[in-house]
Amino acid sequence: MLDGAGEPVPPVPLEIAASYRARTRGLLGRDGIDGAILLTPASSVHTFRMRFAIDVAHLDRRFRVIAVRTMRPGRLGAIRPRARYVLEAEAGAMAAWGLRPGVRIAIATGQDLRT
């Protein structure tokens, strides 16, 4: 992943939620997350029953960021028709990583695959 200035960001622990069950569960019931979770496929999220605020990045099929926003618990996010993936992290993390629209992320192999 690259920050806003094009500099590499140290690797971020990533969980991949690829099954319906894993996507539905997402971050529900957790008190936080170390790193991020990638929901695939996904074009929207909600934060009902969440215990903490999250940053949400909608990504296109090439892993380019379409939009980034912070969502408090109890919110329904907008559907982004071009989004194929949603990246979630604790509020403030994505700004620290330099994630903004137009930035493309890279995913390394050997990630934790949640099913």
N, C-alpha and C positions, 0 to 999 in steps of 0.2 A: 504494500500500500504506500502511496506517496502523500505527503502533507500538502498544504496549500501552496507552498513554494516549490514543489516538485522534488523535495528531498524525501528519501525513504523514511518511513515510520517503522520503528521496531515491530517485529511480529506481534500480533494481537491474538490471544487465544480465541478460537472460533468453534462454536458448535454449529452443526448443520442439521436443521430440522426438515427432512425431506418427505417423511410420511405424513398422512393426514393426522394421525394421532400426535405426532411430535409437533406439528405446526399448531394444532389446537391447544396443546399444553403450553408451548412457548415458554414464557417467563412466569406464568401463573404459579402462585404458591411459593415463589422465591423472594428472598429479602434483598437480592442483588445479583450481579453477575460479574465475573472476572473476565473481561473481554467482550465478546459479542455473540449473537446467535443469528444465523442466516436462515430465513424461511424461504423454502423453494418448493413449488411455485407459490407466489403470493403477490397481490397487488394492493392490499390494504390490511390494516390491523386495528385492534381495539385494545383498550387498557382497562376494561371492566375487571374487577376483582384483583387488580395489580396492587402491589404494596409500595411501589416506588415509581417515580417519574422516569421515563425512558426517552432516548433519542431514537428516531426512526429515519432510516434512509431508504428511499425507494430506488431500486437499481433496474436498468434496462437489461436486455439479454446479453450485452457485452460487459456487464458489471460497471457501467458508467452511472454515476449518481444523478438521478432525475430531480429529487427533492430531499431536503433534510428538515425535520422539525422535532421539537421536544413535545412530548405528550404527558400530561398529568394522568394519574389514575382516574378511571371512570369516563374516558373519552372514546369516541368513535372516529377513527381516521378516515380521510377521504380516499376514495378508490382512485388509483393512478393507472389508467388503462394501458400505458406503455410499460409499466413495471412488470418484471418477471420474478424479482426477488425483493425481499425486505430484510434489511439489516437492523437489528435492535441492540442497543447497549444502554448502560446507565446514563442518565441525563448529564450532559457536559462532556462525555467521552469523545463524541464525534468532533466537537469543536477543537478539542485537544489534539485529535488525530489530523485535523485539517480537512475533514470531509465537507465538501460543499458541492453544489450542482456542477457537473462537468468533470469531476475527478473520477478516474477509473481505479477500481480496487483490484488487487490480485489475491487469489486464494492459493495458498501452498498446500501441497499434499500432506497426508498424515493427520488430517483433522478428525475431531470427535464426531462421528456420524450417529445422530440420535434417530432411532426408529420407533 
